[in-house]
Amino acid sequence: MSALILAGCGSGPGTVEVTAPTPIGAAAAQCQALMGGLPASVLGERLRDVTPADALAAAWGDPAIVLRCGVPRPKALVATSACFEVNGVGWLATQDGRDVSGDQPIKGTLTFTTIGRSAYVEVSVPDVAGRSAADPLTTLARPIQHFIPLQHPCQ
């Protein structure tokens, strides 16, 4: 799992601990630019602090929706993987490292990873009643389109 919630002091949620991705070259620069262009809220959930603070990652809400930029290519991504598009961005959906087909109900955290972009962006979305796991992707698609160039369309 890519995010853990740590207990924090005070009334708000604590810091979100993430595994920091380590992109290189152009992907690192693109991810750094993306971090500066992310929204302050996703689905009404406010941006939270992450640790390490310099990770190319962001989190919103509690339980946290976590975005990490510059992650490695997912092992589940193969030529026959399902690619679905949300607001012009292609995504691979996985749970516990396995492709999610959409044929059966899903419970728990889903991980969405961009397909066809020059850097892989991963968004982990916890199961929350009343919303689709893909809902946060509608807000995050625009900055991803702007900062992470398309190399080939979702097919």
C-alpha positions as CSV (number, residue, x, y, z in Angstrom):
1,M,0.0,0.0,0.0
2,S,1.4,3.4,-1.0
3,A,0.0,5.5,1.8
4,L,-0.4,5.2,5.6
5,I,-2.1,7.7,7.8
6,L,-0.2,8.6,10.8
7,A,-1.8,9.9,14.0
8,G,-1.5,13.6,14.3
9,C,-1.9,16.1,17.1
10,G,-4.9,18.4,17.2
11,S,-8.3,18.0,15.7
12,G,-7.4,17.5,12.0
13,P,-6.0,14.5,10.3
14,G,-2.3,13.7,10.6
15,T,0.4,13.7,7.9
16,V,0.2,11.1,5.2
17,E,3.3,9.0,4.9
18,V,4.1,8.0,1.3
19,T,6.7,6.0,-0.5
20,A,8.5,8.6,-2.5
21,P,8.9,7.9,-6.2
22,T,12.3,8.5,-7.7
23,P,11.8,9.6,-11.4
24,I,14.8,10.7,-13.4
25,G,15.4,13.1,-16.3
26,A,12.4,14.7,-17.9
27,A,10.0,12.7,-15.8
28,A,11.4,14.3,-12.6
29,A,11.0,17.8,-14.0
30,Q,7.5,17.1,-15.2
31,C,6.5,15.6,-11.9
32,Q,7.9,18.6,-10.0
33,A,5.8,20.9,-12.3
34,L,2.7,18.8,-11.7
35,M,3.2,19.2,-7.9
36,G,2.9,22.9,-8.3
37,G,-0.2,22.7,-10.4
38,L,-2.3,20.3,-8.3
39,P,-5.6,21.5,-6.9
40,A,-6.1,22.6,-3.2
41,S,-9.1,20.2,-3.0
42,V,-10.3,17.1,-4.6
43,L,-14.1,16.3,-4.3
44,G,-14.2,18.8,-1.5
45,E,-11.4,17.2,0.4
46,R,-8.5,19.5,1.4
47,L,-4.9,19.0,0.5
48,R,-2.9,17.4,3.4
49,D,0.8,17.3,4.3
50,V,2.8,14.3,3.2
51,T,6.1,12.9,4.5
52,P,8.7,12.9,3.3
53,A,7.9,16.6,2.5
54,D,9.9,16.6,-0.7
55,A,8.2,13.5,-2.1
56,L,6.6,14.0,-5.5
57,A,3.3,13.2,-3.9
58,A,0.1,14.8,-2.7
59,A,-2.8,13.7,-0.5
60,W,-6.4,14.9,0.0
61,G,-8.9,14.0,2.7
62,D,-9.2,11.3,5.4
63,P,-9.0,8.5,4.4
64,A,-6.5,10.0,2.0
65,I,-6.6,10.1,-1.8
66,V,-2.9,9.9,-2.6
67,L,-1.2,10.9,-5.9
68,R,2.4,9.9,-6.6
69,C,4.2,11.1,-9.7
70,G,7.1,9.3,-11.4
71,V,6.2,5.8,-10.1
72,P,7.6,2.8,-12.0
73,R,5.5,1.2,-14.8
74,P,3.0,-1.1,-13.1
75,K,3.7,-4.8,-13.5
76,A,0.0,-5.4,-14.3
77,L,0.3,-3.1,-17.4
78,V,0.6,-5.4,-20.4
79,A,-0.5,-5.1,-24.0
80,T,-3.9,-6.5,-23.3
81,S,-4.6,-4.4,-20.2
82,A,-7.9,-2.5,-20.1
83,C,-7.4,1.2,-20.5
84,F,-10.2,3.5,-19.6
85,E,-10.3,7.2,-20.2
86,V,-11.4,9.9,-17.7
87,N,-11.4,13.5,-19.1
88,G,-8.8,12.7,-21.7
89,V,-6.4,10.8,-19.5
90,G,-6.0,7.0,-19.9
91,W,-5.8,4.9,-16.8
92,L,-5.0,1.4,-15.6
93,A,-7.0,0.3,-12.6
94,T,-5.5,-2.2,-10.2
95,Q,-6.1,-3.6,-6.7
96,D,-3.3,-5.3,-4.8
97,G,-1.2,-5.2,-8.0
98,R,-3.8,-7.0,-10.1
99,D,-5.8,-5.6,-13.1
100,V,-9.4,-4.6,-12.2
101,S,-11.8,-5.6,-14.9
102,G,-14.9,-3.8,-13.7
103,D,-17.0,-7.0,-14.0
104,Q,-17.3,-7.5,-10.2
105,P,-17.9,-5.1,-7.3
106,I,-14.7,-3.7,-5.8
107,K,-14.1,-3.1,-2.1
108,G,-11.1,-1.4,-0.6
109,T,-8.5,0.9,-2.1
110,L,-8.1,1.0,-5.9
111,T,-4.9,2.3,-7.6
112,F,-5.1,4.1,-10.9
113,T,-2.0,4.7,-13.0
114,T,-1.8,6.8,-16.1
115,I,-1.3,5.1,-19.4
116,G,0.4,6.7,-22.4
117,R,2.0,9.6,-20.6
118,S,5.7,10.5,-20.4
119,A,5.7,9.8,-16.6
120,Y,3.5,7.4,-14.7
121,V,1.2,9.1,-12.2
122,E,-0.5,6.9,-9.6
123,V,-3.6,7.8,-7.7
124,S,-4.7,5.6,-4.8
125,V,-8.4,6.0,-3.9
126,P,-9.9,4.5,-0.7
127,D,-13.3,3.0,-0.8
128,V,-15.7,5.6,0.4
129,A,-19.5,5.2,0.4
130,G,-21.4,7.4,-2.0
131,R,-18.7,7.9,-4.5
132,S,-17.1,6.1,-7.4
133,A,-13.4,5.2,-7.1
134,A,-12.9,7.1,-10.4
135,D,-14.4,10.4,-9.2
136,P,-11.1,11.9,-8.0
137,L,-9.7,11.3,-11.5
138,T,-12.0,13.9,-13.0
139,T,-10.4,16.7,-11.0
140,L,-6.8,15.4,-11.4
141,A,-7.0,14.9,-15.2
142,R,-6.6,18.5,-16.1
143,P,-3.2,19.1,-14.3
144,I,-1.9,15.7,-15.5
145,Q,-2.8,16.7,-19.1
146,H,-1.1,20.0,-18.7
147,F,2.2,18.9,-17.1
148,I,2.7,15.2,-18.2
149,P,2.8,15.0,-22.0
150,L,0.8,12.4,-23.9
151,Q,3.0,9.9,-25.8
152,H,0.2,7.7,-27.1
153,P,-3.6,7.7,-26.6
154,C,-5.4,5.2,-24.5
155,Q,-6.2,2.2,-26.7
